[in-house]
Amino acid sequence: MSAALKIRRDDEVVVISGKDRGKTGKVLRVDPKNHRVYVEGLNIIKRHQRPQPNAPQLAAGVIEREGPIHISNVMLIDPKTKKPTRVGITREGGTRTRVARLSGTKLD
């Protein structure tokens, strides 16, 4: 069983480490089992794809797509200050709410 991650799909994040350091993008999907996120337009990888006779709509050739980035290498962008921030959890009436540590803004 994996713990709930504090970064979710459609969040704006900035990469803080690696070849794409300093770039920002929107989270396309999250892989909580492996602690990875896929960010739009970042960590582009190339894969060679053969033509599929039973699925001709799939593109063949060299396909470029987003690769996974470890969750520790990205930080959420605070919607109020537009700076990287850590994410905290507050509980109100039995519900968990994500909060930006920098400005205290509720994220959910």
C-alpha positions in Angstrom: 0.0 0.0 0.0 1.4 3.4 -0.9 0.8 6.7 0.9 -1.3 9.5 -0.6 0.9 11.9 -2.5 0.5 15.7 -1.9 0.8 16.5 -5.6 -2.2 15.6 -7.8 -3.2 15.7 -11.5 -3.7 19.2 -13.0 -1.4 20.9 -10.4 1.2 23.4 -11.6 4.7 22.3 -10.5 8.3 23.4 -11.0 11.2 20.9 -11.4 13.8 21.5 -8.8 16.4 18.9 -9.8 17.6 17.1 -13.0 17.9 18.1 -16.6 14.7 20.1 -16.7 15.5 22.1 -13.5 13.6 25.4 -13.4 11.0 24.5 -15.9 7.3 24.5 -15.0 4.3 22.5 -16.3 1.0 20.8 -15.5 0.9 17.3 -13.9 -0.6 15.0 -16.5 -0.8 11.9 -14.3 0.6 10.6 -11.0 2.0 7.1 -10.3 1.7 6.8 -6.5 3.1 3.3 -6.3 6.4 4.3 -7.8 6.4 7.9 -6.4 6.5 9.4 -10.0 4.7 12.2 -11.8 4.4 12.9 -15.5 4.6 16.7 -16.3 3.4 18.2 -19.5 6.3 18.9 -21.9 9.1 17.9 -19.5 11.5 14.9 -19.4 10.7 14.1 -23.0 11.8 10.6 -24.0 11.8 8.9 -27.4 10.4 5.5 -28.1 10.4 3.6 -31.4 6.9 2.3 -32.3 6.2 -0.3 -34.9 3.1 0.0 -37.1 0.2 -2.0 -35.6 -1.9 -3.9 -38.2 -4.9 -4.2 -35.9 -4.7 -0.5 -34.8 -3.7 1.7 -37.8 -4.6 4.9 -36.0 -1.5 4.6 -33.8 1.4 6.5 -35.1 4.5 4.6 -36.2 8.1 5.7 -36.0 9.9 7.6 -33.3 7.4 8.8 -30.7 8.2 11.6 -28.2 6.3 11.6 -24.9 6.7 12.7 -21.3 8.7 10.5 -19.0 8.3 10.0 -15.3 9.9 12.4 -12.7 10.4 11.4 -9.1 8.0 13.2 -6.8 10.9 14.6 -4.7 12.2 16.5 -7.8 9.1 18.7 -8.2 7.5 21.4 -6.0 4.0 22.7 -6.2 3.7 26.3 -7.4 1.7 28.5 -4.9 -1.3 29.8 -6.7 -1.1 33.1 -4.8 2.6 34.0 -5.0 3.6 31.9 -8.1 6.6 30.6 -6.2 7.6 27.0 -5.3 6.1 25.9 -2.0 5.8 22.8 0.2 2.4 21.3 0.7 0.8 20.7 4.2 -2.4 18.9 5.2 -5.0 20.4 7.5 -8.0 18.6 8.9 -11.4 20.3 9.1 -14.5 18.4 10.2 -13.0 15.0 9.2 -11.8 16.1 5.7 -8.2 16.5 4.6 -7.4 19.8 2.8 -4.1 20.6 1.1 -2.5 23.9 2.1 0.4 25.8 0.5 2.9 26.4 3.3 4.3 29.6 1.8 1.0 31.6 1.8 -1.5 29.4 3.6 -3.7 29.2 0.5 -6.1 26.2 0.3 -5.4 24.1 -2.7 -8.5 21.9 -2.9 
